[in-house]
Amino acid sequence: MNNAKKQHRNEPRKSEPRKPKALVENVISLRISDQEKRTLEKLTSKTSKSITDIMREALTLWSSKRRSLCMD
């Protein structure tokens, strides 16, 4: 059982200090549906990860799957 205090909907999320990362200079924008946006918002609130972190993780997972299927 998780003993962590549940965050209430209107309570601001406590941000953790960001780990230093290599300088990232590239910006990519994309259009997503309302449903996809809601899904991303749910993921950010449940995981405390940013949309950027979730998208990077998705890219890594997709790339791994593609390599494992020998499609490269």
Jmol script that loads the backbone (N, CA, C; Angstrom):
load data "model"
ATOM      1  N   MET A   1       0.841  -1.187   0.000  1.00  0.00           N
ATOM      2  CA  MET A   1       0.000   0.000   0.000  1.00  0.00           C
ATOM      3  C   MET A   1       0.881   1.243   0.000  1.00  0.00           C
ATOM      4  N   ASN A   2       0.545   2.191  -0.818  1.00  0.00           N
ATOM      5  CA  ASN A   2       1.316   3.407  -0.933  1.00  0.00           C
ATOM      6  C   ASN A   2       0.913   4.374   0.170  1.00  0.00           C
ATOM      7  N   ASN A   3       1.873   4.778   0.995  1.00  0.00           N
ATOM      8  CA  ASN A   3       1.594   5.684   2.105  1.00  0.00           C
ATOM      9  C   ASN A   3       1.792   7.139   1.727  1.00  0.00           C
ATOM     10  N   ALA A   4       2.129   7.409   0.476  1.00  0.00           N
ATOM     11  CA  ALA A   4       2.365   8.777   0.032  1.00  0.00           C
ATOM     12  C   ALA A   4       1.060   9.567   0.087  1.00  0.00           C
ATOM     13  N   LYS A   5       1.194  10.828   0.451  1.00  0.00           N
ATOM     14  CA  LYS A   5       0.034  11.710   0.534  1.00  0.00           C
ATOM     15  C   LYS A   5      -0.508  11.965  -0.861  1.00  0.00           C
ATOM     16  N   LYS A   6      -1.814  11.797  -1.053  1.00  0.00           N
ATOM     17  CA  LYS A   6      -2.426  12.028  -2.356  1.00  0.00           C
ATOM     18  C   LYS A   6      -2.500  13.525  -2.618  1.00  0.00           C
ATOM     19  N   GLN A   7      -2.237  13.893  -3.842  1.00  0.00           N
ATOM     20  CA  GLN A   7      -2.321  15.280  -4.247  1.00  0.00           C
ATOM     21  C   GLN A   7      -3.745  15.576  -4.691  1.00  0.00           C
ATOM     22  N   HIS A   8      -4.292  16.658  -4.179  1.00  0.00           N
ATOM     23  CA  HIS A   8      -5.640  17.042  -4.563  1.00  0.00           C
ATOM     24  C   HIS A   8      -5.600  17.794  -5.877  1.00  0.00           C
ATOM     25  N   ARG A   9      -6.682  17.742  -6.608  1.00  0.00           N
ATOM     26  CA  ARG A   9      -6.749  18.288  -7.954  1.00  0.00           C
ATOM     27  C   ARG A   9      -6.292  19.747  -8.038  1.00  0.00           C
ATOM     28  N   ASN A  10      -6.707  20.606  -7.114  1.00  0.00           N
ATOM     29  CA  ASN A  10      -6.380  22.031  -7.194  1.00  0.00           C
ATOM     30  C   ASN A  10      -5.083  22.384  -6.481  1.00  0.00           C
ATOM     31  N   GLU A  11      -4.457  21.411  -5.859  1.00  0.00           N
ATOM     32  CA  GLU A  11      -3.216  21.660  -5.130  1.00  0.00           C
ATOM     33  C   GLU A  11      -2.047  21.687  -6.115  1.00  0.00           C
ATOM     34  N   PRO A  12      -1.204  22.722  -6.046  1.00  0.00           N
ATOM     35  CA  PRO A  12      -0.092  22.768  -6.997  1.00  0.00           C
ATOM     36  C   PRO A  12       0.878  21.614  -6.780  1.00  0.00           C
ATOM     37  N   ARG A  13       1.414  21.097  -7.869  1.00  0.00           N
ATOM     38  CA  ARG A  13       2.358  19.994  -7.804  1.00  0.00           C
ATOM     39  C   ARG A  13       3.700  20.532  -7.329  1.00  0.00           C
ATOM     40  N   LYS A  14       4.314  19.836  -6.394  1.00  0.00           N
ATOM     41  CA  LYS A  14       5.636  20.229  -5.931  1.00  0.00           C
ATOM     42  C   LYS A  14       6.651  19.773  -6.969  1.00  0.00           C
ATOM     43  N   SER A  15       7.417  20.717  -7.461  1.00  0.00           N
ATOM     44  CA  SER A  15       8.383  20.350  -8.487  1.00  0.00           C
ATOM     45  C   SER A  15       9.698  19.952  -7.826  1.00  0.00           C
ATOM     46  N   GLU A  16      10.284  18.923  -8.377  1.00  0.00           N
ATOM     47  CA  GLU A  16      11.580  18.471  -7.913  1.00  0.00           C
ATOM     48  C   GLU A  16      12.637  19.184  -8.726  1.00  0.00           C
ATOM     49  N   PRO A  17      13.810  19.416  -8.129  1.00  0.00           N
ATOM     50  CA  PRO A  17      14.852  20.071  -8.912  1.00  0.00           C
ATOM     51  C   PRO A  17      15.223  19.226 -10.119  1.00  0.00           C
ATOM     52  N   ARG A  18      15.362  19.856 -11.260  1.00  0.00           N
ATOM     53  CA  ARG A  18      15.698  19.139 -12.485  1.00  0.00           C
ATOM     54  C   ARG A  18      17.149  18.711 -12.464  1.00  0.00           C
ATOM     55  N   LYS A  19      17.374  17.530 -13.009  1.00  0.00           N
ATOM     56  CA  LYS A  19      18.733  17.031 -13.141  1.00  0.00           C
ATOM     57  C   LYS A  19      19.403  17.775 -14.289  1.00  0.00           C
ATOM     58  N   PRO A  20      20.682  18.087 -14.141  1.00  0.00           N
ATOM     59  CA  PRO A  20      21.343  18.761 -15.262  1.00  0.00           C
ATOM     60  C   PRO A  20      21.365  17.857 -16.490  1.00  0.00           C
ATOM     61  N   LYS A  21      21.015  18.401 -17.617  1.00  0.00           N
ATOM     62  CA  LYS A  21      20.984  17.649 -18.865  1.00  0.00           C
ATOM     63  C   LYS A  21      21.857  18.367 -19.877  1.00  0.00           C
ATOM     64  N   ALA A  22      22.247  17.638 -20.884  1.00  0.00           N
ATOM     65  CA  ALA A  22      22.997  18.251 -21.967  1.00  0.00           C
ATOM     66  C   ALA A  22      22.125  19.333 -22.599  1.00  0.00           C
ATOM     67  N   LEU A  23      22.763  20.347 -23.114  1.00  0.00           N
ATOM     68  CA  LEU A  23      22.036  21.430 -23.755  1.00  0.00           C
ATOM     69  C   LEU A  23      21.199  20.883 -24.906  1.00  0.00           C
ATOM     70  N   VAL A  24      19.917  21.155 -24.859  1.00  0.00           N
ATOM     71  CA  VAL A  24      18.996  20.683 -25.892  1.00  0.00           C
ATOM     72  C   VAL A  24      18.513  21.908 -26.652  1.00  0.00           C
ATOM     73  N   GLU A  25      18.736  21.903 -27.950  1.00  0.00           N
ATOM     74  CA  GLU A  25      18.425  23.082 -28.752  1.00  0.00           C
ATOM     75  C   GLU A  25      17.276  22.897 -29.727  1.00  0.00           C
ATOM     76  N   ASN A  26      16.846  21.675 -29.982  1.00  0.00           N
ATOM     77  CA  ASN A  26      15.842  21.427 -31.012  1.00  0.00           C
ATOM     78  C   ASN A  26      14.441  21.416 -30.429  1.00  0.00           C
ATOM     79  N   VAL A  27      13.548  22.079 -31.121  1.00  0.00           N
ATOM     80  CA  VAL A  27      12.148  22.127 -30.721  1.00  0.00           C
ATOM     81  C   VAL A  27      11.318  21.505 -31.834  1.00  0.00           C
ATOM     82  N   ILE A  28      10.419  20.601 -31.454  1.00  0.00           N
ATOM     83  CA  ILE A  28       9.511  19.984 -32.415  1.00  0.00           C
ATOM     84  C   ILE A  28       8.095  20.234 -31.919  1.00  0.00           C
ATOM     85  N   SER A  29       7.236  20.677 -32.802  1.00  0.00           N
ATOM     86  CA  SER A  29       5.831  20.840 -32.417  1.00  0.00           C
ATOM     87  C   SER A  29       5.004  19.866 -33.239  1.00  0.00           C
ATOM     88  N   LEU A  30       3.897  19.427 -32.667  1.00  0.00           N
ATOM     89  CA  LEU A  30       3.022  18.514 -33.391  1.00  0.00           C
ATOM     90  C   LEU A  30       1.586  18.766 -32.988  1.00  0.00           C
ATOM     91  N   ARG A  31       0.695  18.373 -33.839  1.00  0.00           N
ATOM     92  CA  ARG A  31      -0.738  18.510 -33.569  1.00  0.00           C
ATOM     93  C   ARG A  31      -1.245  17.172 -33.065  1.00  0.00           C
ATOM     94  N   ILE A  32      -2.008  17.237 -31.990  1.00  0.00           N
ATOM     95  CA  ILE A  32      -2.601  16.022 -31.426  1.00  0.00           C
ATOM     96  C   ILE A  32      -4.081  16.259 -31.178  1.00  0.00           C
ATOM     97  N   SER A  33      -4.815  15.181 -31.080  1.00  0.00           N
ATOM     98  CA  SER A  33      -6.259  15.287 -30.839  1.00  0.00           C
ATOM     99  C   SER A  33      -6.512  15.677 -29.384  1.00  0.00           C
ATOM    100  N   ASP A  34      -7.755  16.072 -29.120  1.00  0.00           N
ATOM    101  CA  ASP A  34      -8.143  16.396 -27.735  1.00  0.00           C
ATOM    102  C   ASP A  34      -7.955  15.181 -26.829  1.00  0.00           C
ATOM    103  N   GLN A  35      -8.290  14.002 -27.338  1.00  0.00           N
ATOM    104  CA  GLN A  35      -8.149  12.778 -26.541  1.00  0.00           C
ATOM    105  C   GLN A  35      -6.676  12.503 -26.228  1.00  0.00           C
ATOM    106  N   GLU A  36      -5.812  12.679 -27.206  1.00  0.00           N
ATOM    107  CA  GLU A  36      -4.376  12.470 -26.979  1.00  0.00           C
ATOM    108  C   GLU A  36      -3.840  13.476 -25.960  1.00  0.00           C
ATOM    109  N   LYS A  37      -4.331  14.706 -26.030  1.00  0.00           N
ATOM    110  CA  LYS A  37      -3.907  15.724 -25.062  1.00  0.00           C
ATOM    111  C   LYS A  37      -4.361  15.349 -23.655  1.00  0.00           C
ATOM    112  N   ARG A  38      -5.608  14.894 -23.525  1.00  0.00           N
ATOM    113  CA  ARG A  38      -6.107  14.469 -22.209  1.00  0.00           C
ATOM    114  C   ARG A  38      -5.274  13.309 -21.667  1.00  0.00           C
ATOM    115  N   THR A  39      -4.912  12.378 -22.556  1.00  0.00           N
ATOM    116  CA  THR A  39      -4.083  11.240 -22.147  1.00  0.00           C
ATOM    117  C   THR A  39      -2.733  11.727 -21.633  1.00  0.00           C
ATOM    118  N   LEU A  40      -2.107  12.638 -22.362  1.00  0.00           N
ATOM    119  CA  LEU A  40      -0.824  13.186 -21.915  1.00  0.00           C
ATOM    120  C   LEU A  40      -0.957  13.911 -20.580  1.00  0.00           C
ATOM    121  N   GLU A  41      -2.027  14.669 -20.412  1.00  0.00           N
ATOM    122  CA  GLU A  41      -2.242  15.387 -19.152  1.00  0.00           C
ATOM    123  C   GLU A  41      -2.410  14.413 -17.986  1.00  0.00           C
ATOM    124  N   LYS A  42      -3.141  13.307 -18.217  1.00  0.00           N
ATOM    125  CA  LYS A  42      -3.292  12.290 -17.178  1.00  0.00           C
ATOM    126  C   LYS A  42      -1.947  11.673 -16.827  1.00  0.00           C
ATOM    127  N   LEU A  43      -1.157  11.372 -17.856  1.00  0.00           N
ATOM    128  CA  LEU A  43       0.161  10.789 -17.615  1.00  0.00           C
ATOM    129  C   LEU A  43       1.057  11.736 -16.823  1.00  0.00           C
ATOM    130  N   THR A  44       1.007  13.025 -17.132  1.00  0.00           N
ATOM    131  CA  THR A  44       1.853  13.972 -16.409  1.00  0.00           C
ATOM    132  C   THR A  44       1.439  14.060 -14.948  1.00  0.00           C
ATOM    133  N   SER A  45       0.153  14.017 -14.686  1.00  0.00           N
ATOM    134  CA  SER A  45      -0.286  14.126 -13.289  1.00  0.00           C
ATOM    135  C   SER A  45      -0.031  12.842 -12.509  1.00  0.00           C
ATOM    136  N   LYS A  46      -0.129  11.703 -13.159  1.00  0.00           N
ATOM    137  CA  LYS A  46       0.073  10.431 -12.457  1.00  0.00           C
ATOM    138  C   LYS A  46       1.539  10.069 -12.290  1.00  0.00           C
ATOM    139  N   THR A  47       2.399  10.537 -13.187  1.00  0.00           N
ATOM    140  CA  THR A  47       3.809  10.164 -13.134  1.00  0.00           C
ATOM    141  C   THR A  47       4.715  11.294 -12.651  1.00  0.00           C
ATOM    142  N   SER A  48       4.208  12.503 -12.552  1.00  0.00           N
ATOM    143  CA  SER A  48       5.002  13.691 -12.220  1.00  0.00           C
ATOM    144  C   SER A  48       6.123  13.924 -13.234  1.00  0.00           C
ATOM    145  N   LYS A  49       5.936  13.436 -14.460  1.00  0.00           N
ATOM    146  CA  LYS A  49       6.890  13.692 -15.542  1.00  0.00           C
ATOM    147  C   LYS A  49       6.306  14.768 -16.439  1.00  0.00           C
ATOM    148  N   SER A  50       7.183  15.493 -17.107  1.00  0.00           N
ATOM    149  CA  SER A  50       6.720  16.509 -18.054  1.00  0.00           C
ATOM    150  C   SER A  50       6.304  15.836 -19.358  1.00  0.00           C
ATOM    151  N   ILE A  51       5.561  16.569 -20.163  1.00  0.00           N
ATOM    152  CA  ILE A  51       5.182  16.048 -21.474  1.00  0.00           C
ATOM    153  C   ILE A  51       6.441  15.752 -22.281  1.00  0.00           C
ATOM    154  N   THR A  52       7.435  16.609 -22.167  1.00  0.00           N
ATOM    155  CA  THR A  52       8.694  16.385 -22.876  1.00  0.00           C
ATOM    156  C   THR A  52       9.320  15.059 -22.465  1.00  0.00           C
ATOM    157  N   ASP A  53       9.370  14.796 -21.155  1.00  0.00           N
ATOM    158  CA  ASP A  53       9.954  13.539 -20.676  1.00  0.00           C
ATOM    159  C   ASP A  53       9.155  12.332 -21.168  1.00  0.00           C
ATOM    160  N   ILE A  54       7.830  12.446 -21.165  1.00  0.00           N
ATOM    161  CA  ILE A  54       6.977  11.349 -21.635  1.00  0.00           C
ATOM    162  C   ILE A  54       7.210  11.093 -23.118  1.00  0.00           C
ATOM    163  N   MET A  55       7.309  12.161 -23.909  1.00  0.00           N
ATOM    164  CA  MET A  55       7.526  12.003 -25.345  1.00  0.00           C
ATOM    165  C   MET A  55       8.907  11.421 -25.633  1.00  0.00           C
ATOM    166  N   ARG A  56       9.917  11.835 -24.870  1.00  0.00           N
ATOM    167  CA  ARG A  56      11.256  11.258 -25.048  1.00  0.00           C
ATOM    168  C   ARG A  56      11.244   9.771 -24.717  1.00  0.00           C
ATOM    169  N   GLU A  57      10.551   9.414 -23.629  1.00  0.00           N
ATOM    170  CA  GLU A  57      10.456   8.004 -23.247  1.00  0.00           C
ATOM    171  C   GLU A  57       9.712   7.207 -24.329  1.00  0.00           C
ATOM    172  N   ALA A  58       8.658   7.783 -24.879  1.00  0.00           N
ATOM    173  CA  ALA A  58       7.904   7.107 -25.939  1.00  0.00           C
ATOM    174  C   ALA A  58       8.784   6.890 -27.163  1.00  0.00           C
ATOM    175  N   LEU A  59       9.590   7.879 -27.515  1.00  0.00           N
ATOM    176  CA  LEU A  59      10.488   7.742 -28.656  1.00  0.00           C
ATOM    177  C   LEU A  59      11.513   6.637 -28.410  1.00  0.00           C
ATOM    178  N   THR A  60      12.050   6.585 -27.205  1.00  0.00           N
ATOM    179  CA  THR A  60      13.019   5.540 -26.853  1.00  0.00           C
ATOM    180  C   THR A  60      12.374   4.161 -26.928  1.00  0.00           C
ATOM    181  N   LEU A  61      11.167   4.023 -26.374  1.00  0.00           N
ATOM    182  CA  LEU A  61      10.469   2.738 -26.420  1.00  0.00           C
ATOM    183  C   LEU A  61      10.152   2.325 -27.855  1.00  0.00           C
ATOM    184  N   TRP A  62       9.681   3.264 -28.656  1.00  0.00           N
ATOM    185  CA  TRP A  62       9.354   2.971 -30.041  1.00  0.00           C
ATOM    186  C   TRP A  62      10.603   2.543 -30.808  1.00  0.00           C
ATOM    187  N   SER A  63      11.708   3.253 -30.600  1.00  0.00           N
ATOM    188  CA  SER A  63      12.959   2.907 -31.278  1.00  0.00           C
ATOM    189  C   SER A  63      13.440   1.518 -30.874  1.00  0.00           C
ATOM    190  N   SER A  64      13.324   1.186 -29.585  1.00  0.00           N
ATOM    191  CA  SER A  64      13.729  -0.144 -29.096  1.00  0.00           C
ATOM    192  C   SER A  64      12.881  -1.226 -29.746  1.00  0.00           C
ATOM    193  N   LYS A  65      11.591  -1.001 -29.799  1.00  0.00           N
ATOM    194  CA  LYS A  65      10.697  -1.988 -30.395  1.00  0.00           C
ATOM    195  C   LYS A  65      11.026  -2.178 -31.868  1.00  0.00           C
ATOM    196  N   ARG A  66      11.269  -1.091 -32.551  1.00  0.00           N
ATOM    197  CA  ARG A  66      11.584  -1.174 -33.981  1.00  0.00           C
ATOM    198  C   ARG A  66      12.883  -1.961 -34.194  1.00  0.00           C
ATOM    199  N   ARG A  67      13.895  -1.690 -33.379  1.00  0.00           N
ATOM    200  CA  ARG A  67      15.162  -2.426 -33.499  1.00  0.00           C
ATOM    201  C   ARG A  67      14.957  -3.906 -33.195  1.00  0.00           C
ATOM    202  N   SER A  68      14.131  -4.202 -32.189  1.00  0.00           N
ATOM    203  CA  SER A  68      13.913  -5.610 -31.828  1.00  0.00           C
ATOM    204  C   SER A  68      13.166  -6.378 -32.925  1.00  0.00           C
ATOM    205  N   LEU A  69      12.423  -5.666 -33.744  1.00  0.00           N
ATOM    206  CA  LEU A  69      11.701  -6.299 -34.856  1.00  0.00           C
ATOM    207  C   LEU A  69      12.549  -6.335 -36.124  1.00  0.00           C
ATOM    208  N   CYS A  70      13.792  -5.890 -36.008  1.00  0.00           N
ATOM    209  CA  CYS A  70      14.743  -5.897 -37.148  1.00  0.00           C
ATOM    210  C   CYS A  70      14.214  -5.102 -38.336  1.00  0.00           C
ATOM    211  N   MET A  71      13.579  -3.986 -38.077  1.00  0.00           N
ATOM    212  CA  MET A  71      13.030  -3.199 -39.160  1.00  0.00           C
ATOM    213  C   MET A  71      13.983  -2.099 -39.606  1.00  0.00           C
ATOM    214  N   ASP A  72      15.075  -1.904 -38.896  1.00  0.00           N
ATOM    215  CA  ASP A  72      16.032  -0.849 -39.281  1.00  0.00           C
ATOM    216  C   ASP A  72      16.951  -1.314 -40.358  1.00  0.00           C
TER     217      ASP A  72
END
end "model"
wireframe off; spacefill off
backbone 0.3
color backbone group
